[in-house]
Every structure is written in structure tokens, then in C-alpha cells.
Amino acid sequence: MLGSNHLPASSSDPVPVFGCHVLLTKPVADELWNARCANAAGVTADAATEREVLHKIVSRFKFFVHEHHVRGEPIPWTTPPLAAKPGELERFIPVHL
């Protein structure tokens, strides 16, 4: 059964694909970009640019999902996903294992 965070693979693509819902906070002055996964508790990242923080959070999300997937454990999705706070940006990123 597919969860709301797991996108179905086509018959030619047996690699699992998972939806990474990211909430971003833009930096003020010399601060860093902050990212947190809305659908995976505890998956966070900080970096100097939006591109860097997205790269970091996707890597951490992938590790989070992979660890549960390879052990055959259910993935502890945050359901419902966290809501964006005022001023946060949202990004939806498909992630292949």
C-alpha cells in the first residue's frame, strides 16, 4: 500500500520515490537559510544559500527514508505534515532512493 508520501513508480522505474515536503526560512542579515521537513520529524538543515540548504535537507531526508526502508520498518511520516509558518517558503521535492 502506498502512503501519501510515496509516489508510485512506473513499470519501467522500480526505484522507490518519496515526496519531501520542505519548509524554508529565508535568512535575515547574515543568518543562514533554515529548512525543515514538514513530513519527516527531525529532518532539518541550515546553509548559506537556498540551493545548499535544499541539497542538505534532501540528503538527510533520503537517509531518513533509506534507514527505515532497508530495515523493512514503516516510515514514521508526520501526519498531517507540519504547516508552514508565516513567511516560510514551501518546496515539494521527489526523492529517489
C-alpha positions as CSV (number, residue, x, y, z in Angstrom):
1,M,0.0,0.0,0.0
2,L,1.3,3.4,-0.9
3,G,1.3,6.2,1.7
4,S,0.6,9.8,0.9
5,N,4.4,10.4,0.9
6,H,5.3,7.6,-1.5
7,L,4.8,8.3,-5.2
8,P,4.1,5.3,-7.4
9,A,6.9,4.2,-9.7
10,S,6.2,3.4,-13.3
11,S,6.6,-0.1,-14.6
12,S,10.0,0.9,-16.1
13,D,11.2,2.6,-12.9
14,P,11.3,0.2,-9.9
15,V,13.2,2.7,-7.8
16,P,11.0,4.0,-4.9
17,V,10.2,7.7,-5.0
18,F,9.2,9.7,-1.9
19,G,7.9,13.2,-1.5
20,C,10.0,15.5,0.5
21,H,7.9,18.5,1.7
22,V,10.3,21.2,2.8
23,L,9.6,24.4,4.7
24,L,12.2,27.1,4.3
25,T,13.0,30.2,6.3
26,K,14.9,33.0,4.4
27,P,17.9,34.4,6.3
28,V,17.8,37.9,7.8
29,A,21.0,39.8,7.6
30,D,23.9,37.4,8.0
31,E,21.9,34.4,9.2
32,L,21.6,31.0,7.4
33,W,18.7,29.6,5.4
34,N,16.8,27.1,7.6
35,A,14.9,24.1,6.3
36,R,12.7,21.5,8.0
37,C,10.8,18.6,6.6
38,A,7.1,19.0,7.0
39,N,6.5,15.3,6.6
40,A,9.6,13.8,8.4
41,A,10.1,14.9,12.0
42,G,13.6,15.9,13.0
43,V,14.9,16.2,9.4
44,T,16.4,19.7,9.3
45,A,19.3,21.6,7.7
46,D,21.0,25.1,7.7
47,A,23.2,26.6,4.9
48,A,24.3,29.9,3.4
49,T,22.1,29.6,0.2
50,E,18.7,28.1,-0.7
51,R,20.4,25.7,-3.1
52,E,22.8,24.4,-0.4
53,V,20.1,24.0,2.2
54,L,17.9,22.1,-0.2
55,H,20.8,19.8,-1.1
56,K,21.4,19.1,2.6
57,I,17.8,18.5,3.5
58,V,17.3,16.2,0.6
59,S,20.4,14.2,1.6
60,R,19.1,13.9,5.2
61,F,15.6,13.1,4.1
62,K,17.0,10.3,1.8
63,F,19.0,8.9,4.7
64,F,15.9,9.0,7.0
65,V,13.8,7.1,4.5
66,H,16.5,4.7,3.5
67,E,17.2,3.6,7.1
68,H,13.6,2.6,7.6
69,H,13.1,1.2,4.2
70,V,16.1,-1.2,4.3
71,R,15.1,-2.4,7.7
72,G,11.6,-3.1,6.4
73,E,10.2,-0.7,9.0
74,P,7.3,1.6,8.4
75,I,8.5,5.1,7.7
76,P,7.3,7.4,10.6
77,W,5.8,10.1,8.5
78,T,4.5,13.3,10.2
79,T,0.7,13.1,9.5
80,P,-0.6,15.5,8.8
81,P,2.5,17.3,7.6
82,L,3.6,20.4,9.5
83,A,2.1,23.7,8.3
84,A,4.2,26.5,7.0
85,K,4.7,29.3,9.5
86,P,4.2,32.9,8.3
87,G,7.0,33.8,5.9
88,E,8.1,30.3,5.3
89,L,8.5,29.1,1.7
90,E,7.4,25.6,0.7
91,R,9.2,23.2,-1.7
92,F,8.0,19.8,-2.8
93,I,10.9,17.6,-4.0
94,P,10.6,14.0,-5.3
95,V,13.4,11.9,-3.9
96,H,14.6,8.6,-5.3
97,L,16.3,6.0,-3.0
